[in-house]
Amino acid sequence: MTNEPNKQRAQGLQYFSVTTFPAVLGVVGLGLAWRDAGAGFGIPGWIGETIAGFGAGIFLATLVLYGMKTIRFPQAALTEA
C-alpha cells in the first residue's frame, strides 16, 4: 500500500511531454534578452542573469525527467517523435 503513490507518480511520467522544452528555452531567452536590454536601458544585469539561471535549472530538471521517461517508457517517448 505504501508503494501506490510512487507507482502513480511513475506512471504519470509517461505523460511528460517533449513540448515542455520550448517553454523552458523561452524562459532562458527572456533572461538573455533582459540582460542585453539592461546595457541599453540601464537595467541591472543581475536580473537577466537570475532569470537565465532559473531557466537553466528548469532545463536541467526537464532533461532529467524526460531522460527518465525515455528509460522507463521508451514506447511513449517514441510515439512523440
C-alpha positions as CSV (number, residue, x, y, z in Angstrom):
1,M,0.0,0.0,0.0
2,T,2.9,2.4,0.6
3,N,4.2,1.9,-3.0
4,E,0.9,3.1,-4.5
5,P,1.7,6.8,-4.6
6,N,5.2,6.1,-6.0
7,K,3.7,3.8,-8.7
8,Q,1.1,6.5,-9.6
9,R,3.9,9.1,-9.8
10,A,6.0,6.8,-12.1
11,Q,3.0,6.1,-14.3
12,G,2.4,9.9,-14.6
13,L,5.9,10.2,-16.0
14,Q,4.8,8.6,-19.3
15,Y,2.7,11.7,-20.0
16,F,5.6,14.1,-19.6
17,S,5.7,15.8,-23.0
18,V,8.6,16.9,-25.1
19,T,6.8,20.1,-25.8
20,T,7.9,21.3,-22.4
21,F,11.4,22.1,-23.8
22,P,10.4,25.1,-25.9
23,A,8.7,26.8,-23.0
24,V,11.9,26.4,-20.9
25,L,14.0,27.8,-23.7
26,G,11.6,30.8,-23.8
27,V,12.5,31.5,-20.1
28,V,16.2,31.3,-20.9
29,G,15.7,33.6,-23.9
30,L,13.8,36.1,-21.7
31,G,16.8,36.1,-19.3
32,L,19.2,36.7,-22.1
33,A,17.1,39.4,-23.6
34,W,16.7,41.1,-20.3
35,R,20.5,41.0,-19.8
36,D,21.1,42.6,-23.2
37,A,18.4,45.2,-22.7
38,G,19.9,46.1,-19.4
39,A,23.0,47.5,-21.1
40,G,20.9,49.9,-23.3
41,F,18.3,50.9,-20.7
42,G,20.3,50.9,-17.5
43,I,18.5,47.9,-16.0
44,P,20.7,45.9,-13.6
45,G,22.2,42.9,-15.4
46,W,21.8,40.6,-12.5
47,I,18.1,40.4,-13.1
48,G,18.6,38.8,-16.5
49,E,21.3,36.6,-15.2
50,T,18.9,35.3,-12.5
51,I,16.1,34.6,-15.0
52,A,18.5,32.8,-17.3
53,G,20.0,30.8,-14.4
54,F,16.5,29.9,-13.3
55,G,15.7,28.8,-16.8
56,A,18.9,26.7,-17.0
57,G,17.8,24.9,-13.8
58,I,14.4,24.2,-15.2
59,F,16.0,23.0,-18.4
60,L,18.2,20.5,-16.5
61,A,15.2,19.3,-14.5
62,T,13.2,18.8,-17.7
63,L,16.1,17.0,-19.3
64,V,16.4,14.6,-16.3
65,L,12.7,14.0,-16.3
66,Y,12.5,13.3,-20.0
67,G,15.5,11.0,-19.8
68,M,13.7,9.1,-17.0
69,K,10.7,8.8,-19.2
70,T,12.8,7.6,-22.1
71,I,14.3,4.9,-19.9
72,R,11.1,3.8,-18.2
73,F,8.6,4.3,-21.0
74,P,10.5,4.0,-24.3
75,Q,7.4,3.4,-26.4
76,A,5.7,6.5,-25.0
77,A,8.8,8.6,-26.0
78,L,8.9,7.1,-29.4
79,T,5.3,7.9,-30.2
80,E,6.1,11.6,-29.6
81,A,8.7,11.6,-32.4
